[in-house]
Amino acid sequence: MPVGRRPGAYMCGTDAAMDIIDGKWKVSILWVLGECGTCRFGELRRQLPGVTEKVLAAQLRELEADGVVHREEYDEVPPRVEYTLTQSGLQLNEALEPLGSWGRRHVLGGAPAPH
């Protein structure tokens, strides 16, 4: 489902995709969710040293609004919320993989991907 955050403002598909991942932590959030599958907020925060709760919450909300992250709330005490990638988010991660390979080769000098 196309989201279109800036209707009529995109020059090409890459511009539209960059609008979705624009944000200091969004690509890292997508990567962590791709590696973990399902994460609670605290787990995501531990996996992303340096991110504040406020910024993480805001970027997760934006990714959810864009249809790439799913937020599942459980009616429990204490409350539990889990985040996963949607099908669109999985496809976005696949599209970002060549970019990550390029970065490892040209910026990190061929360093292997962390696991």
N, C-alpha and C positions, 0 to 999 in steps of 0.2 A: 504494500500500500504506500504510494508516494505521499510524502508529508508536505513538502513545499513550504519551508519556513519563510522564504522571501519570494513570494509569487512574482514572476516576471523579471526577477533580478538576476537570474542565473544565465551565464554565458554558455555553459556546457555542463555535461554530467559531472565532470570533476569538480567544478565550482559548487554544484549542489551537494556532492558528497563531502567536500571540505567544510561546508556549512554545518553538516551534521557532526563532524568530528572536531570542529573548532573548539578548543578549550584545552588548557594545559594538561588535564588529567583524563580526558575522554578516551584517548587511544589506550592508555594504560588500564583504564577500567575495562574496556573491551577485551584487552589481552588477558587480564586476570580472570574475568568471567569465562573466557574461552578456555583457559587452562583448568579452572576449578569446576566449571559447570554451574553450580549453584553456590552462592555466597550470601552470608548475612552481612549486614552493614559493618559490624565490628571486624569481621574477617577481611572485608575489602579494605578497610582503613589500615589494618595491620600489614596488608600486602602492598600498600602504597605509602611508604614512609614520606612524611612531609606534607601530605594533604590534610587540610583541616576538615572537621566535621561539616561545617557550613558549606564549604566548596564541594565536598564529596556529595552531600545531599542535593545541592543545586545541580551538579552535573548529572547525577543519576536521574533527577526529575526531567532534565532536558532530554537525556537519552531515552527515557520512557516515553516522553511526549513525541519523540521522533520515531517511535516504534521499533527501536533496536534493543531495548532492555525491557524485561517484564518484571514487575514488582508484585510479589505475592504476600498478602497479609494473612496471618493466622490469628484467629480469635482465641488467644491463650493468655495466661498470666504466668510470667511477664509476656508482653506482646512480642511476637516474632515476625520478622519480615525477611524474605529471601529474594534475591535478584538472580535472574538468569538471562541469557541472550535469547531473543526471539529468532525465528528463522531468518528474518532480515538482518539481525545482528550477527548471526553465524555467517551469512553471506558477506557482510561487511568485513568481518575478520578475515575471511578467505581473500577478499580483495586487497586487504592491507598486508597480507603475508609477503608478496613480492617487494613491497616497500620496506618491510623489516629486513628481508634478505639483502636488499641494496644497502641499507644502513649498516648491517653487520659487515659487509664487504668493504664499503667505501668510507665509513666513519669509524667503525670499531676495529678495522683491520682484520676482518675474518673471524672475529671471536664467535664461538658457538652461542646459540640461543640459551638463556638461562632456563632451568626447569624448576 
